[in-house]
């Protein structure tokens, strides 16, 4: 069984983040992936996540340059969202 399916904790966290976003009226969920599971699963919540969010790709996190590139993308996304909420 893939790690994302065990216990449903990832789904719970995503749903909690969506609820918080509705409550606050702003984005709070900035997903990242360390493997392909979220991209391969057929779960409805993951499909919604894939279609509504840019999922930061940290599959190459052990490679310093790839990690920095991914981190810069996530920080850029955070900056864009922060500017929109002002």
N, C-alpha and C positions, 0 to 999 in steps of 0.2 A: 504494500500500500504506500503511495507517495506521501511524503511528510505533510503536505498541505491538507491531506484528507484525515489525518489522525486527530480525532477529537473535535475537529471543527473550530479550533481556537482562532485560526486565521480568519475564517468567515465571521466569527463573532467580533473580532477586532475591526474588520472592515465595516460591518454593519453599525457598530458603535461609532466609528468615525463619521459615517454618513449621517447618523442621527445628530451628532454634534455639529456637523456642517449645517444641517437644517436649522438647528437651534440658534447657532451664531450668525448664520447667513454669510459664511465665508469658508474657504477651503482649509481643511486641517489634515487631510490625508494626502501624503506624498509617498506612494508605494515604491519599493525597490524590489528587485529580484536577485537572488543568488544562484538560481538554477532556472530551468525551463518549466517547472511545474505549473506556475500560474498561467503560463501561455498555453500549456497543453491540456489542462483540466477542462472538463465539460460543465463544471459547476456554474450555476446561473450568476452567482455573485462575482465570480472571476471573469465571466464574459462581460458583465456590466463594468467591472474595473478596467478591463482591457479597452473597452470602447469609449470610456469617459476620461481616462487618465493616461498620462505619460508615465510608464513604469520604468524607473531608473534601472539601468542594466549594470549590475555589479557582479556578473558571472565571472569576470576576470579580476576579482578583487585582490588576488595575490600578486598581480602584475602592477607595480607602482604606477607606471604611466597610464594604464587602462583605468586604474582606480581613480587617479587624479582627473582624468577625462570625465568619468562618470560622476564624480563628486561635483565638478564644475557645472555639469548639466543640471544636477539636482539643485544646486545653489542658484543657478540662473532661473530655474522654474520658481523657486521660492521667492526670488526677487520680483519676478513678473507678477506673481499672485499678490505680493505685499503692495506693489504699486497700484494694482487694480482695486484693492480694498480701501485705499485712502480716499 
